Amino acid sequence: MSKSCADCAFFEDHKTNAAAATSEDAGLCRFNPPVSQPAASAHGLWPVVKTDDWCGHFEAE
């Protein structure tokens, strides 16, 4: 098994997410809380990552 985002427990495939990602091989990283929002009344944004990205927080599904 590779230690890439696609194999991580914190990766959410964009096809199952209500918000549309721009890339076919992209998804959301759910390890950390959402990042800064453009305005106080706006929702926070989850980081968009590619399936072959990786980080030091990898945890197998």
PDB file with SEQRES, HELIX, SHEET and CRYST1 records, atoms N, CA, C and O in Angstrom:
SEQRES   1 A   61  MET SER LYS SER CYS ALA ASP CYS ALA PHE PHE GLU ASP          
SEQRES   2 A   61  HIS LYS THR ASN ALA ALA ALA ALA THR SER GLU ASP ALA          
SEQRES   3 A   61  GLY LEU CYS ARG PHE ASN PRO PRO VAL SER GLN PRO ALA          
SEQRES   4 A   61  ALA SER ALA HIS GLY LEU TRP PRO VAL VAL LYS THR ASP          
SEQRES   5 A   61  ASP TRP CYS GLY HIS PHE GLU ALA GLU                          
HELIX    1 AA1 CYS A    5  ASP A    7  5                                   3    
HELIX    2 AA2 HIS A   14  THR A   16  5                                   3    
SHEET    1 AA1 3 PHE A  11  ASP A  13  0                                        
SHEET    2 AA1 3 ALA A  26  CYS A  29 -1                                        
SHEET    3 AA1 3 VAL A  48  LYS A  50 -1                                        
CRYST1    1.000    1.000    1.000  90.00  90.00  90.00 P 1           1          
ATOM      1  N   MET A   1       0.839  -1.176   0.000  1.00  0.00           N  
ATOM      2  CA  MET A   1       0.000   0.000   0.000  1.00  0.00           C  
ATOM      3  C   MET A   1       0.884   1.239   0.000  1.00  0.00           C  
ATOM      4  O   MET A   1       1.900   1.306   0.693  1.00  0.00           O  
ATOM      5  N   SER A   2       0.469   2.217  -0.797  1.00  0.00           N  
ATOM      6  CA  SER A   2       1.196   3.487  -0.808  1.00  0.00           C  
ATOM      7  C   SER A   2       0.673   4.370   0.319  1.00  0.00           C  
ATOM      8  O   SER A   2      -0.461   4.209   0.770  1.00  0.00           O  
ATOM      9  N   LYS A   3       1.494   5.287   0.760  1.00  0.00           N  
ATOM     10  CA  LYS A   3       1.068   6.235   1.793  1.00  0.00           C  
ATOM     11  C   LYS A   3       0.685   7.535   1.118  1.00  0.00           C  
ATOM     12  O   LYS A   3       1.298   8.574   1.364  1.00  0.00           O  
ATOM     13  N   SER A   4      -0.329   7.482   0.267  1.00  0.00           N  
ATOM     14  CA  SER A   4      -0.816   8.667  -0.432  1.00  0.00           C  
ATOM     15  C   SER A   4      -2.200   9.027   0.087  1.00  0.00           C  
ATOM     16  O   SER A   4      -2.839   8.231   0.775  1.00  0.00           O  
ATOM     17  N   CYS A   5      -2.652  10.211  -0.238  1.00  0.00           N  
ATOM     18  CA  CYS A   5      -3.948  10.685   0.249  1.00  0.00           C  
ATOM     19  C   CYS A   5      -5.090   9.726  -0.096  1.00  0.00           C  
ATOM     20  O   CYS A   5      -6.006   9.546   0.707  1.00  0.00           O  
ATOM     21  N   ALA A   6      -5.046   9.112  -1.277  1.00  0.00           N  
ATOM     22  CA  ALA A   6      -6.128   8.222  -1.689  1.00  0.00           C  
ATOM     23  C   ALA A   6      -6.291   7.030  -0.741  1.00  0.00           C  
ATOM     24  O   ALA A   6      -7.381   6.464  -0.650  1.00  0.00           O  
ATOM     25  N   ASP A   7      -5.232   6.645  -0.040  1.00  0.00           N  
ATOM     26  CA  ASP A   7      -5.271   5.497   0.863  1.00  0.00           C  
ATOM     27  C   ASP A   7      -5.382   5.900   2.328  1.00  0.00           C  
ATOM     28  O   ASP A   7      -5.275   5.056   3.217  1.00  0.00           O  
ATOM     29  N   CYS A   8      -5.594   7.185   2.579  1.00  0.00           N  
ATOM     30  CA  CYS A   8      -5.623   7.708   3.943  1.00  0.00           C  
ATOM     31  C   CYS A   8      -7.044   7.741   4.506  1.00  0.00           C  
ATOM     32  O   CYS A   8      -8.003   8.008   3.781  1.00  0.00           O  
ATOM     33  N   ALA A   9      -7.166   7.469   5.795  1.00  0.00           N  
ATOM     34  CA  ALA A   9      -8.453   7.495   6.475  1.00  0.00           C  
ATOM     35  C   ALA A   9      -9.075   8.884   6.496  1.00  0.00           C  
ATOM     36  O   ALA A   9     -10.289   9.009   6.656  1.00  0.00           O  
ATOM     37  N   PHE A  10      -8.270   9.926   6.336  1.00  0.00           N  
ATOM     38  CA  PHE A  10      -8.762  11.306   6.410  1.00  0.00           C  
ATOM     39  C   PHE A  10      -9.094  11.905   5.051  1.00  0.00           C  
ATOM     40  O   PHE A  10      -9.468  13.075   4.966  1.00  0.00           O  
ATOM     41  N   PHE A  11      -8.960  11.114   3.979  1.00  0.00           N  
ATOM     42  CA  PHE A  11      -9.233  11.594   2.624  1.00  0.00           C  
ATOM     43  C   PHE A  11     -10.704  11.360   2.286  1.00  0.00           C  
ATOM     44  O   PHE A  11     -11.225  10.262   2.481  1.00  0.00           O  
ATOM     45  N   GLU A  12     -11.367  12.399   1.778  1.00  0.00           N  
ATOM     46  CA  GLU A  12     -12.753  12.273   1.318  1.00  0.00           C  
ATOM     47  C   GLU A  12     -12.777  12.514  -0.186  1.00  0.00           C  
ATOM     48  O   GLU A  12     -12.482  13.613  -0.655  1.00  0.00           O  
ATOM     49  N   ASP A  13     -13.128  11.488  -0.926  1.00  0.00           N  
ATOM     50  CA  ASP A  13     -13.194  11.588  -2.379  1.00  0.00           C  
ATOM     51  C   ASP A  13     -14.197  12.669  -2.756  1.00  0.00           C  
ATOM     52  O   ASP A  13     -15.273  12.745  -2.163  1.00  0.00           O  
ATOM     53  N   HIS A  14     -13.862  13.508  -3.735  1.00  0.00           N  
ATOM     54  CA  HIS A  14     -14.745  14.618  -4.100  1.00  0.00           C  
ATOM     55  C   HIS A  14     -16.068  14.133  -4.678  1.00  0.00           C  
ATOM     56  O   HIS A  14     -17.043  14.885  -4.671  1.00  0.00           O  
ATOM     57  N   LYS A  15     -16.135  12.905  -5.176  1.00  0.00           N  
ATOM     58  CA  LYS A  15     -17.391  12.386  -5.737  1.00  0.00           C  
ATOM     59  C   LYS A  15     -18.443  12.168  -4.659  1.00  0.00           C  
ATOM     60  O   LYS A  15     -19.640  12.167  -4.950  1.00  0.00           O  
ATOM     61  N   THR A  16     -18.002  11.980  -3.406  1.00  0.00           N  
ATOM     62  CA  THR A  16     -18.955  11.780  -2.316  1.00  0.00           C  
ATOM     63  C   THR A  16     -19.199  13.067  -1.542  1.00  0.00           C  
ATOM     64  O   THR A  16     -19.984  13.087  -0.594  1.00  0.00           O  
ATOM     65  N   ASN A  17     -18.537  14.127  -1.939  1.00  0.00           N  
ATOM     66  CA  ASN A  17     -18.645  15.407  -1.247  1.00  0.00           C  
ATOM     67  C   ASN A  17     -19.611  16.333  -2.004  1.00  0.00           C  
ATOM     68  O   ASN A  17     -19.622  16.350  -3.235  1.00  0.00           O  
ATOM     69  N   ALA A  18     -20.399  17.083  -1.280  1.00  0.00           N  
ATOM     70  CA  ALA A  18     -21.378  17.978  -1.908  1.00  0.00           C  
ATOM     71  C   ALA A  18     -20.706  19.117  -2.672  1.00  0.00           C  
ATOM     72  O   ALA A  18     -21.226  19.565  -3.694  1.00  0.00           O  
ATOM     73  N   ALA A  19     -19.569  19.584  -2.194  1.00  0.00           N  
ATOM     74  CA  ALA A  19     -18.851  20.663  -2.893  1.00  0.00           C  
ATOM     75  C   ALA A  19     -18.060  20.067  -4.048  1.00  0.00           C  
ATOM     76  O   ALA A  19     -17.440  19.016  -3.893  1.00  0.00           O  
ATOM     77  N   ALA A  20     -18.073  20.706  -5.171  1.00  0.00           N  
ATOM     78  CA  ALA A  20     -17.390  20.193  -6.357  1.00  0.00           C  
ATOM     79  C   ALA A  20     -15.909  20.548  -6.335  1.00  0.00           C  
ATOM     80  O   ALA A  20     -15.539  21.705  -6.139  1.00  0.00           O  
ATOM     81  N   ALA A  21     -15.091  19.567  -6.532  1.00  0.00           N  
ATOM     82  CA  ALA A  21     -13.655  19.802  -6.683  1.00  0.00           C  
ATOM     83  C   ALA A  21     -13.376  20.011  -8.161  1.00  0.00           C  
ATOM     84  O   ALA A  21     -14.170  19.604  -9.009  1.00  0.00           O  
ATOM     85  N   THR A  22     -12.287  20.623  -8.464  1.00  0.00           N  
ATOM     86  CA  THR A  22     -12.011  20.957  -9.852  1.00  0.00           C  
ATOM     87  C   THR A  22     -11.262  19.873 -10.601  1.00  0.00           C  
ATOM     88  O   THR A  22     -11.222  19.908 -11.831  1.00  0.00           O  
ATOM     89  N   SER A  23     -10.677  18.930  -9.922  1.00  0.00           N  
ATOM     90  CA  SER A  23      -9.883  17.900 -10.574  1.00  0.00           C  
ATOM     91  C   SER A  23     -10.498  16.527 -10.354  1.00  0.00           C  
ATOM     92  O   SER A  23     -11.031  16.243  -9.282  1.00  0.00           O  
ATOM     93  N   GLU A  24     -10.422  15.681 -11.366  1.00  0.00           N  
ATOM     94  CA  GLU A  24     -10.973  14.327 -11.259  1.00  0.00           C  
ATOM     95  C   GLU A  24     -10.274  13.495 -10.187  1.00  0.00           C  
ATOM     96  O   GLU A  24     -10.888  12.603  -9.601  1.00  0.00           O  
ATOM     97  N   ASP A  25      -9.005  13.774  -9.924  1.00  0.00           N  
ATOM     98  CA  ASP A  25      -8.274  12.993  -8.932  1.00  0.00           C  
ATOM     99  C   ASP A  25      -8.025  13.799  -7.655  1.00  0.00           C  
ATOM    100  O   ASP A  25      -6.977  13.658  -7.025  1.00  0.00           O  
ATOM    101  N   ALA A  26      -8.982  14.636  -7.278  1.00  0.00           N  
ATOM    102  CA  ALA A  26      -8.850  15.461  -6.081  1.00  0.00           C  
ATOM    103  C   ALA A  26      -9.890  15.066  -5.041  1.00  0.00           C  
ATOM    104  O   ALA A  26     -10.899  14.431  -5.351  1.00  0.00           O  
ATOM    105  N   GLY A  27      -9.623  15.450  -3.825  1.00  0.00           N  
ATOM    106  CA  GLY A  27     -10.550  15.207  -2.732  1.00  0.00           C  
ATOM    107  C   GLY A  27     -10.250  16.179  -1.609  1.00  0.00           C  
ATOM    108  O   GLY A  27      -9.488  17.131  -1.783  1.00  0.00           O  
ATOM    109  N   LEU A  28     -10.851  15.934  -0.460  1.00  0.00           N  
ATOM    110  CA  LEU A  28     -10.675  16.820   0.684  1.00  0.00           C  
ATOM    111  C   LEU A  28      -9.887  16.122   1.780  1.00  0.00           C  
ATOM    112  O   LEU A  28     -10.100  14.939   2.044  1.00  0.00           O  
ATOM    113  N   CYS A  29      -8.977  16.851   2.418  1.00  0.00           N  
ATOM    114  CA  CYS A  29      -8.242  16.341   3.572  1.00  0.00           C  
ATOM    115  C   CYS A  29      -9.030  16.724   4.821  1.00  0.00           C  
ATOM    116  O   CYS A  29      -9.269  17.903   5.081  1.00  0.00           O  
ATOM    117  N   ARG A  30      -9.424  15.721   5.582  1.00  0.00           N  
ATOM    118  CA  ARG A  30     -10.215  15.966   6.793  1.00  0.00           C  
ATOM    119  C   ARG A  30      -9.400  15.793   8.072  1.00  0.00           C  
ATOM    120  O   ARG A  30      -9.968  15.638   9.153  1.00  0.00           O  
ATOM    121  N   PHE A  31      -8.074  15.818   7.956  1.00  0.00           N  
ATOM    122  CA  PHE A  31      -7.249  15.649   9.154  1.00  0.00           C  
ATOM    123  C   PHE A  31      -7.356  16.861  10.072  1.00  0.00           C  
ATOM    124  O   PHE A  31      -7.616  16.713  11.267  1.00  0.00           O  
ATOM    125  N   ASN A  32      -7.160  18.037   9.534  1.00  0.00           N  
ATOM    126  CA  ASN A  32      -7.228  19.279  10.301  1.00  0.00           C  
ATOM    127  C   ASN A  32      -8.584  19.942  10.123  1.00  0.00           C  
ATOM    128  O   ASN A  32      -9.315  19.590   9.197  1.00  0.00           O  
ATOM    129  N   PRO A  33      -8.941  20.885  10.975  1.00  0.00           N  
ATOM    130  CA  PRO A  33     -10.199  21.613  10.787  1.00  0.00           C  
ATOM    131  C   PRO A  33     -10.137  22.464   9.518  1.00  0.00           C  
ATOM    132  O   PRO A  33      -9.055  22.691   8.976  1.00  0.00           O  
ATOM    133  N   PRO A  34     -11.283  22.932   9.047  1.00  0.00           N  
ATOM    134  CA  PRO A  34     -11.291  23.782   7.844  1.00  0.00           C  
ATOM    135  C   PRO A  34     -10.378  24.992   8.004  1.00  0.00           C  
ATOM    136  O   PRO A  34     -10.178  25.500   9.107  1.00  0.00           O  
ATOM    137  N   VAL A  35      -9.834  25.437   6.886  1.00  0.00           N  
ATOM    138  CA  VAL A  35      -8.937  26.599   6.895  1.00  0.00           C  
ATOM    139  C   VAL A  35      -9.727  27.890   6.803  1.00  0.00           C  
ATOM    140  O   VAL A  35     -10.946  27.874   6.634  1.00  0.00           O  
ATOM    141  N   SER A  36      -9.028  29.002   6.914  1.00  0.00           N  
ATOM    142  CA  SER A  36      -9.666  30.317   6.996  1.00  0.00           C  
ATOM    143  C   SER A  36     -10.752  30.534   5.957  1.00  0.00           C  
ATOM    144  O   SER A  36     -10.701  30.023   4.838  1.00  0.00           O  
ATOM    145  N   GLN A  37     -11.704  31.289   6.365  1.00  0.00           N  
ATOM    146  CA  GLN A  37     -12.846  31.597   5.513  1.00  0.00           C  
ATOM    147  C   GLN A  37     -12.737  33.024   5.000  1.00  0.00           C  
ATOM    148  O   GLN A  37     -12.157  33.881   5.665  1.00  0.00           O  
ATOM    149  N   PRO A  38     -13.289  33.283   3.826  1.00  0.00           N  
ATOM    150  CA  PRO A  38     -13.164  34.622   3.237  1.00  0.00           C  
ATOM    151  C   PRO A  38     -13.900  35.719   4.006  1.00  0.00           C  
ATOM    152  O   PRO A  38     -13.494  36.880   3.950  1.00  0.00           O  
ATOM    153  N   ALA A  39     -14.955  35.382   4.709  1.00  0.00           N  
ATOM    154  CA  ALA A  39     -15.716  36.361   5.498  1.00  0.00           C  
ATOM    155  C   ALA A  39     -16.278  35.658   6.730  1.00  0.00           C  
ATOM    156  O   ALA A  39     -16.422  34.436   6.735  1.00  0.00           O  
ATOM    157  N   ALA A  40     -16.590  36.409   7.755  1.00  0.00           N  
ATOM    158  CA  ALA A  40     -17.083  35.819   8.997  1.00  0.00           C  
ATOM    159  C   ALA A  40     -18.361  35.013   8.799  1.00  0.00           C  
ATOM    160  O   ALA A  40     -18.608  34.061   9.538  1.00  0.00           O  
ATOM    161  N   SER A  41     -19.171  35.376   7.822  1.00  0.00           N  
ATOM    162  CA  SER A  41     -20.429  34.656   7.590  1.00  0.00           C  
ATOM    163  C   SER A  41     -20.256  33.464   6.640  1.00  0.00           C  
ATOM    164  O   SER A  41     -21.210  32.719   6.414  1.00  0.00           O  
ATOM    165  N   ALA A  42     -19.064  33.275   6.086  1.00  0.00           N  
ATOM    166  CA  ALA A  42     -18.810  32.178   5.137  1.00  0.00           C  
ATOM    167  C   ALA A  42     -18.395  30.910   5.878  1.00  0.00           C  
ATOM    168  O   ALA A  42     -17.964  30.958   7.030  1.00  0.00           O  
ATOM    169  N   HIS A  43     -18.531  29.791   5.203  1.00  0.00           N  
ATOM    170  CA  HIS A  43     -18.107  28.509   5.762  1.00  0.00           C  
ATOM    171  C   HIS A  43     -16.593  28.367   5.633  1.00  0.00           C  
ATOM    172  O   HIS A  43     -15.987  28.938   4.727  1.00  0.00           O  
ATOM    173  N   GLY A  44     -15.984  27.603   6.545  1.00  0.00           N  
ATOM    174  CA  GLY A  44     -14.567  27.282   6.417  1.00  0.00           C  
ATOM    175  C   GLY A  44     -14.360  26.357   5.230  1.00  0.00           C  
ATOM    176  O   GLY A  44     -15.306  25.729   4.754  1.00  0.00           O  
ATOM    177  N   LEU A  45     -13.134  26.271   4.755  1.00  0.00           N  
ATOM    178  CA  LEU A  45     -12.823  25.478   3.575  1.00  0.00           C  
ATOM    179  C   LEU A  45     -11.860  24.350   3.932  1.00  0.00           C  
ATOM    180  O   LEU A  45     -10.832  24.579   4.569  1.00  0.00           O  
ATOM    181  N   TRP A  46     -12.204  23.120   3.514  1.00  0.00           N  
ATOM    182  CA  TRP A  46     -11.306  21.987   3.718  1.00  0.00           C  
ATOM    183  C   TRP A  46     -10.234  22.029   2.642  1.00  0.00           C  
ATOM    184  O   TRP A  46     -10.529  22.377   1.498  1.00  0.00           O  
ATOM    185  N   PRO A  47      -8.994  21.682   2.979  1.00  0.00           N  
ATOM    186  CA  PRO A  47      -7.933  21.664   1.972  1.00  0.00           C  
ATOM    187  C   PRO A  47      -8.224  20.645   0.866  1.00  0.00           C  
ATOM    188  O   PRO A  47      -8.584  19.502   1.147  1.00  0.00           O  
ATOM    189  N   VAL A  48      -8.069  21.061  -0.375  1.00  0.00           N  
ATOM    190  CA  VAL A  48      -8.224  20.164  -1.523  1.00  0.00           C  
ATOM    191  C   VAL A  48      -6.859  19.550  -1.804  1.00  0.00           C  
ATOM    192  O   VAL A  48      -5.864  20.259  -1.949  1.00  0.00           O  
ATOM    193  N   VAL A  49      -6.826  18.215  -1.880  1.00  0.00           N  
ATOM    194  CA  VAL A  49      -5.585  17.494  -2.154  1.00  0.00           C  
ATOM    195  C   VAL A  49      -5.814  16.536  -3.307  1.00  0.00           C  
ATOM    196  O   VAL A  49      -6.948  16.149  -3.590  1.00  0.00           O  
ATOM    197  N   LYS A  50      -4.732  16.156  -3.973  1.00  0.00           N  
ATOM    198  CA  LYS A  50      -4.813  15.169  -5.045  1.00  0.00           C  
ATOM    199  C   LYS A  50      -4.610  13.780  -4.452  1.00  0.00           C  
ATOM    200  O   LYS A  50      -4.004  13.633  -3.391  1.00  0.00           O  
ATOM    201  N   THR A  51      -5.119  12.769  -5.139  1.00  0.00           N  
ATOM    202  CA  THR A  51      -5.036  11.398  -4.638  1.00  0.00           C  
ATOM    203  C   THR A  51      -3.600  10.936  -4.421  1.00  0.00           C  
ATOM    204  O   THR A  51      -3.347  10.105  -3.548  1.00  0.00           O  
ATOM    205  N   ASP A  52      -2.653  11.461  -5.201  1.00  0.00           N  
ATOM    206  CA  ASP A  52      -1.264  11.018  -5.048  1.00  0.00           C  
ATOM    207  C   ASP A  52      -0.427  11.958  -4.174  1.00  0.00           C  
ATOM    208  O   ASP A  52       0.791  11.797  -4.086  1.00  0.00           O  
ATOM    209  N   ASP A  53      -1.073  12.943  -3.523  1.00  0.00           N  
ATOM    210  CA  ASP A  53      -0.377  13.785  -2.549  1.00  0.00           C  
ATOM    211  C   ASP A  53      -0.107  12.955  -1.296  1.00  0.00           C  
ATOM    212  O   ASP A  53      -0.601  11.835  -1.170  1.00  0.00           O  
ATOM    213  N   TRP A  54       0.672  13.502  -0.380  1.00  0.00           N  
ATOM    214  CA  TRP A  54       0.961  12.810   0.880  1.00  0.00           C  
ATOM    215  C   TRP A  54       1.359  13.850   1.930  1.00  0.00           C  
ATOM    216  O   TRP A  54       1.695  14.986   1.596  1.00  0.00           O  
ATOM    217  N   CYS A  55       1.317  13.454   3.180  1.00  0.00           N  
ATOM    218  CA  CYS A  55       1.792  14.309   4.269  1.00  0.00           C  
ATOM    219  C   CYS A  55       2.223  13.428   5.429  1.00  0.00           C  
ATOM    220  O   CYS A  55       2.164  12.202   5.330  1.00  0.00           O  
ATOM    221  N   GLY A  56       2.649  14.024   6.506  1.00  0.00           N  
ATOM    222  CA  GLY A  56       3.110  13.264   7.664  1.00  0.00           C  
ATOM    223  C   GLY A  56       2.003  12.755   8.570  1.00  0.00           C  
ATOM    224  O   GLY A  56       2.287  12.115   9.583  1.00  0.00           O  
ATOM    225  N   HIS A  57       0.736  13.026   8.227  1.00  0.00           N  
ATOM    226  CA  HIS A  57      -0.374  12.604   9.075  1.00  0.00           C  
ATOM    227  C   HIS A  57      -1.070  11.357   8.539  1.00  0.00           C  
ATOM    228  O   HIS A  57      -2.151  11.006   9.011  1.00  0.00           O  
ATOM    229  N   PHE A  58      -0.464  10.681   7.560  1.00  0.00           N  
ATOM    230  CA  PHE A  58      -1.102   9.530   6.938  1.00  0.00           C  
ATOM    231  C   PHE A  58      -1.527   8.490   7.965  1.00  0.00           C  
ATOM    232  O   PHE A  58      -0.774   8.139   8.873  1.00  0.00           O  
ATOM    233  N   GLU A  59      -2.763   8.007   7.796  1.00  0.00           N  
ATOM    234  CA  GLU A  59      -3.273   6.889   8.597  1.00  0.00           C  
ATOM    235  C   GLU A  59      -4.062   6.004   7.639  1.00  0.00           C  
ATOM    236  O   GLU A  59      -4.983   6.476   6.973  1.00  0.00           O  
ATOM    237  N   ALA A  60      -3.711   4.745   7.569  1.00  0.00           N  
ATOM    238  CA  ALA A  60      -4.377   3.824   6.645  1.00  0.00           C  
ATOM    239  C   ALA A  60      -5.855   3.719   6.952  1.00  0.00           C  
ATOM    240  O   ALA A  60      -6.274   3.804   8.106  1.00  0.00           O  
ATOM    241  N   GLU A  61      -6.655   3.528   5.884  1.00  0.00           N  
ATOM    242  CA  GLU A  61      -8.105   3.393   6.060  1.00  0.00           C  
ATOM    243  C   GLU A  61      -8.450   2.186   6.883  1.00  0.00           C  
ATOM    244  O   GLU A  61      -9.627   1.923   7.128  1.00  0.00           O  
TER     245      GLU A  61                                                      
END                                                                             
